[in-house]
Amino acid sequence: MTATVSLLDVSTYLPGEPISAEYYAQFAESDELRENVMFRAPRYRHHVGPDETAIDMIERATAGLIERHGADTVLGADVLITHTQMPDVPFYGGGGGTAHRLGMKPNWVVDLHNGGCAAFLLGLKLARNLLASGEGHTALIAVAQNAAGQIFDQETIRRKAQSAIPGDGAAVGLVTLSDASPILDVECRTYGEYAGDMTVTSDPPRKWWQPGTGEGYIGFTESKITKVLARGNRQVPEVSYAVCDRIGVRPKDIDLLVTNQPNRLFLRNWRDALELPAERHVDTFDDCGNLFAAGIPVNLDRAIDDGRVKAGDTVLMAAFAHAGDFAGAAAVRWGGRG
């Protein structure tokens, strides 16, 4: 690529007041998976409001970009890439509605779903390629995680161990043709053989779209959890090392690691695999829970606000998705929030 493309900024939104672990403790029932490391609850998380849509969340997350870069930067973006964990309407994503709400008329509107928890990284790769190939000057990457307050807080599901882990949030990344904060490299890998390993189930069983009395939840078993742990422990370091090798930086010399945050075990194992101390790995799990695709940009935004990343630092972002069917990593030389 001849053109340099930068991740210029990120802006985020967390809905409502923090919800404590005690909220779920009052509903907890006997669950054979409750002691599993996958389901050790964070102290807090946020839930989307009862009438709050994914587009509402993205609009609120965009406010910071408008404040810092002006409304024309958002309105004039040539590319809009969106990902919603749970689309408000099953048959289509939120790209068109988001563009309309923000007053945009982009040449490209792309909804991503296969990226899952790594969707922000997939969006970075797509935006980088589109802008570098001449398809525009500016792109927005908008992600919304809205399943915690809608799926996991259902009356019969909130009793399960899995329900205390997710939190809701949204984020928007601003990508432009510039050398201010260059995207150094992006690695995305699809593991299609694992695509069917994450399932939605209910009691009594039915297809997700069929009417019935049982509320839907993720079909975890001990066997599936063991496989997911093994895949996540392997995939995130693999894509991270691939990016670091190409940009000529040893993983242990990365200034800041930003990952998705399924649970504390993954966070510890990933930084150990990359030989990084905890202070160079952003961890908001106890404040936000598992934010799915919003985890990376929310964590990056938090690190910027807290002064943990400064101009010239190399930031490595990495994540895996679902039961391990997708993984990605990206490196950015942060230029500062100008």
N, C-alpha and C positions, 0 to 999 in steps of 0.2 A: 504494500500500500504506500502511495506517495503522500496522501493527505494525512495530517495528524488530527485525531479525534480525541476530545477530552470529556471526561465526566466532570462537568463544571461545578455541580452542586447537587445536594439532595435536600428534600424537605419532607417532613413526616407528620403523622397525626395518630394519636391514641385516643380512642373514644371513652367518654365517661370517667368516673372515678375508679381508682384501683379496687379490685375485688380480692379479698384476702383468702388465704387457704382455708380459714375457718368456715367460710361460706360453703365450701364443698364438704368439709368434714361433717357438717350437720346432716348431710344427706347420705353419707357413705354407708354402703352395705358390704357384706362379705363378698369379696371378689378374689378369685384365685390368682389374679395378676397384680393385686394391690402392692405386694412387696417387691415386684420386679423393678429393676433400676430404671426402666423406661418410664415409670409412672410415679416417680418421687416428685411431689408437687412443688412448684415455685411458691414463694410467699405471696405474690400478687400477680394479677393479670387484668386486662381490660376487656370489656364486652361491648360489641356493637349495640346501639340502641334498637329497641323493638321496631321502629319505623325507619331506621337509618339504612340507606342503600349503599352498595359498593361505590356508586358514583358520588354520593354524598361524601363518603370518606375520602375519595381521591380529590374531590374539589377542596376539601378542608386541608388536605396535605399539600396542595399546590399553593396555598396562601403564602408560605415562606418564600417560594421561588418568585412569586409576583412582587412581594415586598422587596426582595433583594435585587431582582433583575428587571423588574418592570413588567406590566401586563403585556406589552407588545412582544416580549420574548416568548411568552407562553402562547398568545394568540397566533403568532406568526410561525410557530413550529411546523416543520415540513413533515415530520413523522411522529405518529403517536403509537406506542406499543403498550398494551395493557395485559394484565393478568389478574384474575379474580379467583380466589380459592373456591368460592361458591357463587357462581353467577346468579344474579337476581332473577333471571328468566332462563330456564334450562336450555332453550334452543339456540341462544346466541350469547356472545360475550358482551362486555360493556364498552367496547371501543367507540362505537358510533355515538352512544349516549354521552360518553365522557367528552368526546370532541365537541358535541353540541353544548353541553353544560359549560365548558370552558371557553366557548366562543371561538373554537379553532376550525380551520378549514384545511386540514393537512392533506398532502398528496398520498400519504400512506397511513392507513389505520390497520394495525395487526393485533389480533388477540392471541395470546399464548396460553396454552393450558398444560402442555406436556412438561414444562419446566418445573412445575411444583415449587418446592422450597428453594430451588435454584433459578427460578424464573427471572429474577433481576439480572442474573449473569447472562442468561440466554438473551434477554433484551439488550444488554450491553453489546453482545456480539452482533446481533442483528442491526442495531443502531449504528454501530461502528462501520459495518460493511456497507450499509445503505448510504451513509453520509460520505464515506471515502470513495464510493463509486459514482458520486455526483448526483444523488437523489435528493439532496437538500443540504441545508446548513445546520438545522437544529432538530433535535428529537427529544421527546419526553417519554420516559419509561415509568408507567404508573402501575403499582401493584396494591392489591387490597386483600387482606386476610380477614374474613368475616364469618368464619365457621364457629368460633368459640361461643359466642352469645346466641347463635341460632341452632346449631346442631348439638353441641356439647352441654348446653344448659337446658335441654328438654327434660321434662319431669322425670322420665324413667332412665335417661342417659346420664344425668348429673350424678347419679348414685355410683357410676362405674369409675374405676381408678383412672381410666384414660381421660375423663372429662376435666380434671383439674389442671391439665397440662397446657392446653392451648390458650392463647390470648389473641385479641383482635388489634389490628392497626393497619395503616396505609402509608405509602411513601411514593414520592415522585422524584425521579432523577432527571437532571438536565444535561443533555449530551450535545456538544457543538463541535463544529470544525474549528479547532484552535489548538494551540500548544500550551494552554494555560495549566491543564491538569491531565496530561496525556494518558490514555488507555494504552498500556505497554503491551499487553497480550491477553487473550481470552482462550480458554480451553473448555469445550463442551463435549460431553460423551453420552451417548445413549446406550443403555443396557436393556434392549428390548425383551430379552429372555425373562426379565423380572417384572414386566409390565402388568401381569395379572395377579401379582402377589399381594397387592393392597385391595381389599374388598370392603364393601359396605353391606352390612347385614342387619337383621331385625328379628325380634321375637314376637310372633312366629315369623319364619322366613318368608320373604317375598322379593320380587324385583323392586329396585329403588323407586320406580315410578308407579308401582301399583298401590291402590288404596289398601289400608289395613290398620290394625290397632297398634302394632309395634312400631316404636320410633327407631330410626336408623342410627347406626354407629359403626365405627371401624372394627372389622372382624379380626382382632388380634388373637393369636394363640402363642403359647410358649415357643413352639417351633418357629413360627413366623418371626417372633421377636428376636430369637437367636440369629436367624438369617439376616434380618435387617441390621442388627448390631454389627455383624461381621462385614456386611457390605459397606455400611457407612464408615466404619473404622478404616477400611481399605480405600474406598473411592475418593474421599476428600483429600487425604494425603497424596494419592496418585495424581489427581488433576493439579494439586498445588505444586508438587515437584515438577510436573511437566511445564507449568508456566514459569516457575523459578529458573528452570534449566534454560529456557529460551531467552529469558531476559538477563541471564548471567548473574543471578543473585542466589546465594544459598538461603534456603528457607529460614535458618536460624538468624539470618541477618535482616529479615524483613522487619520494618519498623512497626507495623501494626497488622494483625490478623483479624479479619472480620468474617464470621461464619454464620450460617443458620444455627439455631439453638434448640434442637429437639429435647435434650436433657443434659444434666451435668456431666454424665459419663462421657458422652461424645465430646463435649467441650474440653474435658481434661485429656482424653485420648488424642484428639487432634493436635493440641498444642504440644503434647509430649512427642508425637510423631514428627513434628516440625522443629522440635528442640527449642521451643519458645517459652519464655517465662509467662506467668499468668498476667503480668502487668502489660504485656504486649498483645493480649488477646481480649477483645471486647466481649464482655459477658453481662447481658441484661436479663438473664433468665429469671432471676428472682424478682425482678421488677415487672416483667412483661410476659413471662411464660414462653411457650413456643409460638412464635409469630409467623411461622411458615415462610412464604415468599417475602413478607415484609421485614423479616428478621435482619437481613444484611443491610438494607438501607436505613432502617431504624437504628441499628447499632452504629453504623458509620456516622449518622447524624448526631447521635449521642456523643461519640468520640470527638467529633469536630467541636461541638458545643463545650465539651469538658476540657478542651485543649490537649487532648491526647495525641493528636496528629498535627504536624506543622508543615509548612510549605517545604517541599523537597523530599518529604518522607515517601517511602514506597509502601503502599497499602495493598495487601493481598486479601482478596475476598474469595470464599470457597463454600460450596454447599452440595448436598445430595438431596434427591427428591423421592417422595413416596416410599416404596419398599426397596429403593435402590435402582430404579429404572433410568435415572438421569443424574448427572453430576456436572458441575462446572466450577471453574476458577478464573479469576481475572486479577490483573495487577494494574494499579494506577499510581503514577507519581503525582501525589497530591500537590496542587499549586496554591492552596489556601482559598478561603472563602472571601473573595474580593468584593 
